[in-house]
């Protein structure tokens, strides 16, 4: 684990104007991965020992934290994050919290997976952030209750050891633990507030579940699909195209800047495993004056395989879900959608099933990672 970089200490008191003007952040090397703690995947903060000033659920709100200097309630300043009360010692002679005192929150990941990096964001917590944070992970099948997760028989693995953090900052931590996790325990020492939590990593689905499903979306993020690269990410991330459900607004898809050349844009994906694809969908929901004009889809089998077009360049309509049944089953491990000349799509769905080799490799990885 390495903090990249390390922010510590108070931020300046808010002096008016843009509250993000003095926000401390950096480019972290793991943010190309999906956010496993995304509410759209089903993530949730299922318990916390204290949320006196601000609710634990704020940790996973997808938008950045907001700040209203005039927003007060019956308990004090209302913050857009998770904030606990101030801890106190045992007596007037010892008024300070002990070194072991801390607050905690239990987070259910939206999709189990290998964690590559964590961001503990203390935006707007300038003098009321925790002195340090730590994060632990565990892998528990099913839908365990908070009581079950806190039981003595659950093994927790340290992902981020107790580390000092800074106020009003994006505190980022790389994680190098090759295990599959389903839940996190976020600790703040001794107390304070955290605005947002982001958990970046690779989804590792349950192969037994996919086998029972039979036919499923083999590129979906929740099933282990992944965006490997894209030509342009100007307006929104390409990972949006494999999120669950239909897009509900324009920025919940993938949109590129306007091209002024003769090129085109594209996204390349890695499928859950080697799959047989039988049908696909390209959705342009909420992209009305800026949807892609045409699109094609190709697949390849293996890292060095040749790209084979399975959907020729086809005219797309704005704000429309387009469905295509393939004339023949296509086998592949990777897919690519090309849009012409620019614009965007909101979702790509590739419906099929795993090959025997794909199912075997997925099961082996699942077992190797402790799933």
SEDREN-728344 format. One record per residue (C-alpha): residue number from 0; x, z, y. Coordinates in steps of 0.25 Angstrom, whole numbers, padded with zeros to 4 digits. Each point is the difference from the previous one (the first is absolute). Layout:
<atom resi="NUM" px="X" pz="Z" py="Y"/>
...
END
This chain:
<atom resi="0" px="0000" pz="0000" py="0000"/>
<atom resi="1" px="0005" pz="-0004" py="0014"/>
<atom resi="2" px="-0006" pz="0003" py="0013"/>
<atom resi="3" px="0001" pz="-0013" py="0008"/>
<atom resi="4" px="0002" pz="0003" py="0011"/>
<atom resi="5" px="-0002" pz="0015" py="0003"/>
<atom resi="6" px="-0008" pz="0005" py="0012"/>
<atom resi="7" px="0000" pz="0015" py="0003"/>
<atom resi="8" px="-0004" pz="0009" py="0011"/>
<atom resi="9" px="-0012" pz="0000" py="0010"/>
<atom resi="10" px="-0004" pz="-0012" py="0008"/>
<atom resi="11" px="-0003" pz="0001" py="0015"/>
<atom resi="12" px="-0013" pz="0006" py="0004"/>
<atom resi="13" px="-0010" pz="-0011" py="0003"/>
<atom resi="14" px="0001" pz="-0004" py="0014"/>
<atom resi="15" px="-0011" pz="-0011" py="0002"/>
<atom resi="16" px="-0001" pz="-0015" py="-0003"/>
<atom resi="17" px="0003" pz="-0006" py="-0013"/>
<atom resi="18" px="0001" pz="0011" py="-0010"/>
<atom resi="19" px="0008" pz="-0009" py="-0009"/>
<atom resi="20" px="0011" pz="-0003" py="0011"/>
<atom resi="21" px="0009" pz="0010" py="-0006"/>
<atom resi="22" px="-0004" pz="0000" py="-0014"/>
<atom resi="23" px="0012" pz="0000" py="-0010"/>
<atom resi="24" px="0000" pz="-0010" py="-0011"/>
<atom resi="25" px="0009" pz="-0010" py="-0008"/>
<atom resi="26" px="0000" pz="-0012" py="-0009"/>
<atom resi="27" px="-0001" pz="0006" py="-0014"/>
<atom resi="28" px="0006" pz="-0008" py="-0012"/>
<atom resi="29" px="-0013" pz="0003" py="-0009"/>
<atom resi="30" px="-0011" pz="-0004" py="0009"/>
<atom resi="31" px="-0002" pz="-0014" py="-0007"/>
<atom resi="32" px="-0006" pz="0007" py="-0012"/>
<atom resi="33" px="-0015" pz="0004" py="0000"/>
<atom resi="34" px="-0005" pz="0013" py="0005"/>
<atom resi="35" px="-0004" pz="0007" py="-0013"/>
<atom resi="36" px="-0007" pz="0010" py="0009"/>
<atom resi="37" px="-0010" pz="-0010" py="0006"/>
<atom resi="38" px="-0014" pz="0004" py="0001"/>
<atom resi="39" px="-0004" pz="-0014" py="-0004"/>
<atom resi="40" px="0006" pz="0002" py="-0014"/>
<atom resi="41" px="-0007" pz="0013" py="-0002"/>
<atom resi="42" px="0010" pz="0010" py="0005"/>
<atom resi="43" px="-0005" pz="0014" py="0005"/>
<atom resi="44" px="0005" pz="0014" py="0005"/>
<atom resi="45" px="-0007" pz="0008" py="-0010"/>
<atom resi="46" px="0004" pz="0014" py="0004"/>
<atom resi="47" px="0008" pz="0008" py="0010"/>
<atom resi="48" px="0003" pz="0015" py="0002"/>
<atom resi="49" px="-0003" pz="-0001" py="0015"/>
<atom resi="50" px="-0006" pz="-0010" py="0010"/>
<atom resi="51" px="-0004" pz="0010" py="0011"/>
<atom resi="52" px="0003" pz="-0010" py="0012"/>
<atom resi="53" px="-0001" pz="-0013" py="-0006"/>
<atom resi="54" px="-0006" pz="-0006" py="-0013"/>
<atom resi="55" px="0009" pz="-0004" py="-0012"/>
<atom resi="56" px="-0007" pz="-0013" py="-0002"/>
<atom resi="57" px="0006" pz="-0006" py="0013"/>
<atom resi="58" px="0013" pz="-0001" py="-0007"/>
<atom resi="59" px="-0005" pz="-0013" py="-0007"/>
<atom resi="60" px="-0007" pz="-0007" py="0012"/>
<atom resi="61" px="0005" pz="-0014" py="0000"/>
<atom resi="62" px="0001" pz="-0001" py="0015"/>
<atom resi="63" px="0011" pz="0007" py="0008"/>
<atom resi="64" px="-0003" pz="0013" py="0005"/>
<atom resi="65" px="-0007" pz="0001" py="0014"/>
<atom resi="66" px="0002" pz="0011" py="0011"/>
<atom resi="67" px="-0010" pz="0005" py="0010"/>
<atom resi="68" px="0006" pz="0010" py="0009"/>
<atom resi="69" px="-0014" pz="0005" py="0004"/>
<atom resi="70" px="-0005" pz="0002" py="-0014"/>
<atom resi="71" px="-0002" pz="0014" py="-0003"/>
<atom resi="72" px="-0010" pz="0008" py="-0010"/>
<atom resi="73" px="-0004" pz="0014" py="-0003"/>
<atom resi="74" px="0013" pz="0002" py="-0008"/>
<atom resi="75" px="0009" pz="-0006" py="0011"/>
<atom resi="76" px="0007" pz="-0014" py="0002"/>
<atom resi="77" px="-0006" pz="-0010" py="-0010"/>
<atom resi="78" px="0011" pz="-0009" py="-0006"/>
<atom resi="79" px="-0001" pz="-0013" py="-0008"/>
<atom resi="80" px="0007" pz="0005" py="-0012"/>
<atom resi="81" px="0001" pz="0012" py="-0010"/>
<atom resi="82" px="0004" pz="0013" py="0008"/>
<atom resi="83" px="0000" pz="0014" py="-0005"/>
<atom resi="84" px="0000" pz="0013" py="0007"/>
<atom resi="85" px="0013" pz="0008" py="0004"/>
<atom resi="86" px="0005" pz="0008" py="-0011"/>
<atom resi="87" px="0004" pz="0015" py="0003"/>
<atom resi="88" px="0009" pz="0010" py="-0007"/>
<atom resi="89" px="-0004" pz="0013" py="-0007"/>
<atom resi="90" px="0001" pz="0010" py="0012"/>
<atom resi="91" px="0004" pz="0001" py="0015"/>
<atom resi="92" px="0014" pz="0004" py="-0005"/>
<atom resi="93" px="0000" pz="-0013" py="-0008"/>
<atom resi="94" px="-0009" pz="-0010" py="0007"/>
<atom resi="95" px="0006" pz="-0013" py="-0005"/>
<atom resi="96" px="-0004" pz="-0007" py="-0012"/>
<atom resi="97" px="0009" pz="0001" py="-0012"/>
<atom resi="98" px="0009" pz="-0012" py="-0005"/>
<atom resi="99" px="-0009" pz="-0003" py="-0011"/>
<atom resi="100" px="-0013" pz="0000" py="0008"/>
<atom resi="101" px="-0006" pz="-0014" py="0001"/>
<atom resi="102" px="-0013" pz="-0008" py="0000"/>
<atom resi="103" px="-0003" pz="-0011" py="-0009"/>
<atom resi="104" px="-0010" pz="-0012" py="-0003"/>
<atom resi="105" px="-0003" pz="-0007" py="-0013"/>
<atom resi="106" px="-0001" pz="-0015" py="0001"/>
<atom resi="107" px="-0005" pz="-0009" py="-0011"/>
<atom resi="108" px="0006" pz="-0014" py="0001"/>
<atom resi="109" px="-0009" pz="-0012" py="0001"/>
<atom resi="110" px="0008" pz="-0007" py="-0011"/>
<atom resi="111" px="0010" pz="0007" py="-0009"/>
<atom resi="112" px="0014" pz="-0006" py="0001"/>
<atom resi="113" px="0015" pz="0002" py="0003"/>
<atom resi="114" px="0003" pz="0005" py="0014"/>
<atom resi="115" px="0011" pz="-0007" py="0008"/>
<atom resi="116" px="-0002" pz="0008" py="0013"/>
<atom resi="117" px="-0009" pz="0010" py="0008"/>
<atom resi="118" px="-0003" pz="0001" py="0015"/>
<atom resi="119" px="-0004" pz="0013" py="0005"/>
<atom resi="120" px="-0005" pz="-0003" py="0014"/>
<atom resi="121" px="-0001" pz="0011" py="0010"/>
<atom resi="122" px="-0006" pz="-0009" py="0012"/>
<atom resi="123" px="-0005" pz="0009" py="0011"/>
<atom resi="124" px="0005" pz="0013" py="-0006"/>
<atom resi="125" px="0011" pz="0002" py="0010"/>
<atom resi="126" px="0001" pz="0015" py="-0001"/>
<atom resi="127" px="-0009" pz="0004" py="-0011"/>
<atom resi="128" px="0006" pz="-0009" py="-0012"/>
<atom resi="129" px="0006" pz="0007" py="-0012"/>
<atom resi="130" px="0015" pz="0004" py="0000"/>
<atom resi="131" px="0002" pz="-0007" py="-0013"/>
<atom resi="132" px="-0008" pz="-0007" py="-0011"/>
<atom resi="133" px="0001" pz="-0002" py="-0015"/>
<atom resi="134" px="-0007" pz="-0010" py="-0009"/>
<atom resi="135" px="-0002" pz="0002" py="-0015"/>
<atom resi="136" px="-0007" pz="-0010" py="-0010"/>
<atom resi="137" px="-0007" pz="0001" py="-0014"/>
<atom resi="138" px="-0007" pz="-0009" py="-0010"/>
<atom resi="139" px="-0013" pz="0005" py="-0005"/>
<atom resi="140" px="-0010" pz="-0009" py="-0007"/>
<atom resi="141" px="-0014" pz="-0001" py="0003"/>
<atom resi="142" px="-0006" pz="0007" py="0012"/>
<atom resi="143" px="0005" pz="0014" py="0000"/>
<atom resi="144" px="-0005" pz="0010" py="0010"/>
<atom resi="145" px="0008" pz="0008" py="0010"/>
<atom resi="146" px="0000" pz="0012" py="-0009"/>
<atom resi="147" px="0005" pz="-0008" py="-0012"/>
<atom resi="148" px="0011" pz="-0006" py="0009"/>
<atom resi="149" px="0004" pz="0014" py="0004"/>
<atom resi="150" px="0001" pz="0005" py="-0014"/>
<atom resi="151" px="0013" pz="0005" py="-0006"/>
<atom resi="152" px="0000" pz="-0011" py="-0010"/>
<atom resi="153" px="0002" pz="-0011" py="0010"/>
<atom resi="154" px="0014" pz="-0005" py="0002"/>
<atom resi="155" px="0003" pz="-0003" py="0015"/>
<atom resi="156" px="0013" pz="-0009" py="0003"/>
<atom resi="157" px="0006" pz="0001" py="0013"/>
<atom resi="158" px="0000" pz="-0013" py="0008"/>
<atom resi="159" px="0004" pz="0005" py="0014"/>
<atom resi="160" px="0007" pz="0014" py="0000"/>
<atom resi="161" px="-0002" pz="0009" py="0011"/>
<atom resi="162" px="0005" pz="-0007" py="0012"/>
<atom resi="163" px="-0001" pz="0002" py="0015"/>
<atom resi="164" px="-0009" pz="-0009" py="0008"/>
<atom resi="165" px="-0002" pz="-0004" py="0015"/>
<atom resi="166" px="-0012" pz="0001" py="0008"/>
<atom resi="167" px="-0008" pz="-0013" py="0005"/>
<atom resi="168" px="0008" pz="-0008" py="-0010"/>
<atom resi="169" px="-0001" pz="-0009" py="-0013"/>
<atom resi="170" px="0009" pz="0008" py="-0009"/>
<atom resi="171" px="0004" pz="-0009" py="-0012"/>
<atom resi="172" px="0005" pz="0003" py="-0013"/>
<atom resi="173" px="0005" pz="-0010" py="-0011"/>
<atom resi="174" px="-0003" pz="0005" py="-0014"/>
<atom resi="175" px="0008" pz="-0004" py="-0013"/>
<atom resi="176" px="-0008" pz="0006" py="-0011"/>
<atom resi="177" px="-0004" pz="-0010" py="-0011"/>
<atom resi="178" px="-0013" pz="0006" py="-0004"/>
<atom resi="179" px="-0014" pz="-0003" py="0001"/>
<atom resi="180" px="-0008" pz="0010" py="0009"/>
<atom resi="181" px="-0015" pz="0002" py="0002"/>
<atom resi="182" px="0000" pz="0012" py="0009"/>
<atom resi="183" px="0009" pz="0006" py="0011"/>
<atom resi="184" px="0001" pz="0014" py="0006"/>
<atom resi="185" px="0004" pz="0000" py="0015"/>
<atom resi="186" px="0006" pz="0013" py="0005"/>
<atom resi="187" px="0002" pz="0003" py="0014"/>
<atom resi="188" px="0010" pz="0012" py="0003"/>
<atom resi="189" px="-0005" pz="0010" py="0005"/>
<atom resi="190" px="-0012" pz="-0006" py="0007"/>
<atom resi="191" px="-0004" pz="-0011" py="0011"/>
<atom resi="192" px="-0006" pz="-0014" py="0000"/>
<atom resi="193" px="0002" pz="-0013" py="-0006"/>
<atom resi="194" px="-0007" pz="-0012" py="0005"/>
<atom resi="195" px="0001" pz="-0011" py="-0011"/>
<atom resi="196" px="0006" pz="-0001" py="-0014"/>
<atom resi="197" px="0005" pz="-0014" py="-0005"/>
<atom resi="198" px="0004" pz="-0001" py="-0015"/>
<atom resi="199" px="0007" pz="-0014" py="-0003"/>
<atom resi="200" px="0002" pz="-0004" py="-0014"/>
<atom resi="201" px="-0003" pz="-0010" py="-0011"/>
<atom resi="202" px="-0013" pz="0002" py="-0008"/>
<atom resi="203" px="0001" pz="0002" py="-0015"/>
<atom resi="204" px="-0014" pz="-0001" py="-0006"/>
<atom resi="205" px="-0004" pz="0006" py="-0013"/>
<atom resi="206" px="0001" pz="-0011" py="-0011"/>
<atom resi="207" px="-0010" pz="0006" py="-0009"/>
<atom resi="208" px="-0011" pz="-0001" py="0012"/>
<atom resi="209" px="0004" pz="-0015" py="0002"/>
<atom resi="210" px="-0001" pz="-0003" py="-0015"/>
<atom resi="211" px="-0014" pz="0006" py="0000"/>
<atom resi="212" px="-0004" pz="-0009" py="0012"/>
<atom resi="213" px="0005" pz="-0012" py="-0006"/>
<atom resi="214" px="-0003" pz="-0010" py="0012"/>
<atom resi="215" px="0005" pz="0006" py="0013"/>
<atom resi="216" px="0006" pz="-0004" py="0013"/>
<atom resi="217" px="0015" pz="-0002" py="-0004"/>
<atom resi="218" px="0005" pz="0000" py="0014"/>
<atom resi="219" px="-0008" pz="0012" py="0006"/>
<atom resi="220" px="0009" pz="0011" py="0006"/>
<atom resi="221" px="-0008" pz="0011" py="-0008"/>
<atom resi="222" px="0004" pz="-0008" py="-0013"/>
<atom resi="223" px="0014" pz="-0001" py="0003"/>
<atom resi="224" px="0001" pz="-0013" py="0008"/>
<atom resi="225" px="0010" pz="0000" py="0011"/>
<atom resi="226" px="0004" pz="-0009" py="0012"/>
<atom resi="227" px="0014" pz="-0004" py="-0001"/>
<atom resi="228" px="0002" pz="-0008" py="0013"/>
<atom resi="229" px="-0008" pz="-0008" py="0010"/>
<atom resi="230" px="0003" pz="-0010" py="0011"/>
<atom resi="231" px="-0006" pz="0007" py="0011"/>
<atom resi="232" px="-0005" pz="0014" py="0003"/>
<atom resi="233" px="-0003" pz="-0001" py="0015"/>
<atom resi="234" px="-0014" pz="0006" py="0000"/>
<atom resi="235" px="-0002" pz="0007" py="-0013"/>
<atom resi="236" px="0007" pz="0003" py="-0013"/>
<atom resi="237" px="-0001" pz="-0009" py="-0012"/>
<atom resi="238" px="-0004" pz="0012" py="-0009"/>
<atom resi="239" px="-0013" pz="0000" py="0006"/>
<atom resi="240" px="-0004" pz="-0012" py="-0008"/>
<atom resi="241" px="0001" pz="0008" py="-0013"/>
<atom resi="242" px="-0007" pz="0013" py="0005"/>
<atom resi="243" px="-0013" pz="0004" py="-0007"/>
<atom resi="244" px="-0014" pz="-0005" py="0005"/>
<atom resi="245" px="-0003" pz="-0010" py="0010"/>
<atom resi="246" px="0006" pz="0000" py="0014"/>
<atom resi="247" px="-0009" pz="0007" py="0010"/>
<atom resi="248" px="0007" pz="-0005" py="0013"/>
<atom resi="249" px="0010" pz="-0010" py="0004"/>
<atom resi="250" px="0013" pz="0008" py="0000"/>
<atom resi="251" px="-0004" pz="0004" py="-0015"/>
<atom resi="252" px="0006" pz="-0013" py="-0005"/>
<atom resi="253" px="0012" pz="-0009" py="0002"/>
<atom resi="254" px="0002" pz="-0008" py="0013"/>
<atom resi="255" px="0012" pz="-0007" py="0005"/>
<atom resi="256" px="0004" pz="-0005" py="0014"/>
<atom resi="257" px="-0004" pz="-0014" py="0005"/>
<atom resi="258" px="0010" pz="-0010" py="-0005"/>
<atom resi="259" px="0005" pz="-0011" py="0009"/>
<atom resi="260" px="0008" pz="-0007" py="-0010"/>
<atom resi="261" px="-0003" pz="-0008" py="-0013"/>
<atom resi="262" px="0002" pz="0011" py="-0010"/>
<atom resi="263" px="-0010" pz="0009" py="-0007"/>
<atom resi="264" px="-0001" pz="0015" py="-0004"/>
<atom resi="265" px="0000" pz="0007" py="-0013"/>
<atom resi="266" px="0000" pz="0013" py="-0008"/>
<atom resi="267" px="0007" pz="0002" py="-0013"/>
<atom resi="268" px="-0005" pz="0010" py="-0010"/>
<atom resi="269" px="0005" pz="0007" py="-0013"/>
<atom resi="270" px="-0012" pz="0002" py="-0010"/>
<atom resi="271" px="-0003" pz="0013" py="-0008"/>
<atom resi="272" px="0008" pz="-0007" py="-0012"/>
<atom resi="273" px="0000" pz="-0013" py="-0006"/>
<atom resi="274" px="-0015" pz="-0005" py="0000"/>
<atom resi="275" px="-0010" pz="-0011" py="-0004"/>
<atom resi="276" px="-0007" pz="-0004" py="0013"/>
<atom resi="277" px="-0014" pz="-0006" py="-0002"/>
<atom resi="278" px="-0007" pz="0001" py="0014"/>
<atom resi="279" px="0004" pz="0003" py="0014"/>
<atom resi="280" px="-0006" pz="0004" py="0014"/>
<atom resi="281" px="0005" pz="-0002" py="0014"/>
<atom resi="282" px="-0008" pz="0007" py="0010"/>
<atom resi="283" px="0001" pz="-0002" py="0015"/>
<atom resi="284" px="-0010" pz="0011" py="0004"/>
<atom resi="285" px="0000" pz="0003" py="0015"/>
<atom resi="286" px="0010" pz="-0011" py="0003"/>
<atom resi="287" px="-0009" pz="-0009" py="0008"/>
<atom resi="288" px="0008" pz="-0008" py="0010"/>
<atom resi="289" px="0013" pz="0003" py="-0007"/>
<atom resi="290" px="-0001" pz="-0002" py="-0015"/>
<atom resi="291" px="0009" pz="-0009" py="-0007"/>
<atom resi="292" px="-0004" pz="-0015" py="0000"/>
<atom resi="293" px="0004" pz="-0002" py="-0014"/>
<atom resi="294" px="0006" pz="0007" py="-0012"/>
<atom resi="295" px="0007" pz="-0002" py="-0013"/>
<atom resi="296" px="0004" pz="0010" py="-0011"/>
<atom resi="297" px="0012" pz="-0001" py="-0010"/>
<atom resi="298" px="0005" pz="0008" py="-0011"/>
<atom resi="299" px="0014" pz="0001" py="-0007"/>
<atom resi="300" px="0004" pz="0007" py="-0013"/>
<atom resi="301" px="0012" pz="0008" py="0002"/>
<atom resi="302" px="0010" pz="0002" py="0011"/>
<atom resi="303" px="0006" pz="-0013" py="-0002"/>
<atom resi="304" px="-0012" pz="-0008" py="-0004"/>
<atom resi="305" px="-0006" pz="-0013" py="0007"/>
<atom resi="306" px="-0011" pz="0002" py="0009"/>
<atom resi="307" px="-0013" pz="-0007" py="-0005"/>
<atom resi="308" px="-0012" pz="-0003" py="0009"/>
<atom resi="309" px="-0013" pz="0006" py="-0006"/>
<atom resi="310" px="-0008" pz="-0003" py="0012"/>
<atom resi="311" px="0003" pz="-0012" py="0008"/>
<atom resi="312" px="-0001" pz="0000" py="0015"/>
<atom resi="313" px="-0014" pz="0003" py="0003"/>
<atom resi="314" px="-0008" pz="0001" py="0013"/>
<atom resi="315" px="-0005" pz="0014" py="0004"/>
<atom resi="316" px="-0011" pz="0005" py="0008"/>
<atom resi="317" px="0000" pz="0011" py="0010"/>
<atom resi="318" px="-0006" pz="0014" py="-0004"/>
<atom resi="319" px="-0002" pz="-0005" py="-0014"/>
<atom resi="320" px="0003" pz="0004" py="-0015"/>
<atom resi="321" px="0005" pz="-0012" py="-0008"/>
<atom resi="322" px="-0001" pz="0001" py="-0015"/>
<atom resi="323" px="0007" pz="-0010" py="-0009"/>
<atom resi="324" px="0000" pz="-0001" py="-0016"/>
<atom resi="325" px="0013" pz="-0006" py="-0005"/>
<atom resi="326" px="-0001" pz="-0012" py="-0009"/>
<atom resi="327" px="0010" pz="0006" py="-0009"/>
<atom resi="328" px="0006" pz="0014" py="-0002"/>
<atom resi="329" px="0013" pz="0002" py="0008"/>
<atom resi="330" px="0011" pz="0010" py="-0005"/>
<atom resi="331" px="0009" pz="0006" py="0010"/>
<atom resi="332" px="0007" pz="0013" py="0005"/>
<atom resi="333" px="0000" pz="-0004" py="0015"/>
<atom resi="334" px="-0010" pz="-0007" py="0009"/>
<atom resi="335" px="0001" pz="-0007" py="0014"/>
<atom resi="336" px="-0011" pz="-0003" py="0010"/>
<atom resi="337" px="0004" pz="-0011" py="0010"/>
<atom resi="338" px="-0009" pz="-0002" py="0013"/>
<atom resi="339" px="0000" pz="-0012" py="0009"/>
<atom resi="340" px="0004" pz="0000" py="0011"/>
<atom resi="341" px="-0001" pz="0015" py="0004"/>
<atom resi="342" px="-0011" pz="0010" py="0002"/>
<atom resi="343" px="-0004" pz="0010" py="-0011"/>
<atom resi="344" px="-0008" pz="0004" py="-0012"/>
<atom resi="345" px="-0005" pz="0014" py="-0003"/>
<atom resi="346" px="0000" pz="0001" py="-0015"/>
<atom resi="347" px="0006" pz="-0007" py="-0012"/>
<atom resi="348" px="-0005" pz="0003" py="-0014"/>
<atom resi="349" px="0005" pz="-0005" py="-0013"/>
<atom resi="350" px="-0008" pz="0003" py="-0012"/>
<atom resi="351" px="0005" pz="0000" py="-0014"/>
<atom resi="352" px="0007" pz="0009" py="-0010"/>
<atom resi="353" px="0013" pz="0004" py="-0005"/>
<atom resi="354" px="0008" pz="-0008" py="-0010"/>
<atom resi="355" px="0005" pz="0007" py="-0013"/>
<atom resi="356" px="0014" pz="0000" py="0007"/>
<atom resi="357" px="-0005" pz="0005" py="0013"/>
<atom resi="358" px="-0008" pz="0011" py="-0006"/>
<atom resi="359" px="0012" pz="0004" py="-0008"/>
<atom resi="360" px="0009" pz="0001" py="0012"/>
<atom resi="361" px="-0010" pz="0007" py="0008"/>
<atom resi="362" px="-0002" pz="0011" py="-0011"/>
<atom resi="363" px="0015" pz="0001" py="-0001"/>
<atom resi="364" px="0002" pz="0003" py="0015"/>
<atom resi="365" px="-0011" pz="0009" py="0000"/>
<atom resi="366" px="0006" pz="0009" py="-0011"/>
<atom resi="367" px="0014" pz="-0001" py="0006"/>
<atom resi="368" px="-0006" pz="0005" py="0013"/>
<atom resi="369" px="-0006" pz="0012" py="-0006"/>
<atom resi="370" px="-0015" pz="-0005" py="0001"/>
END
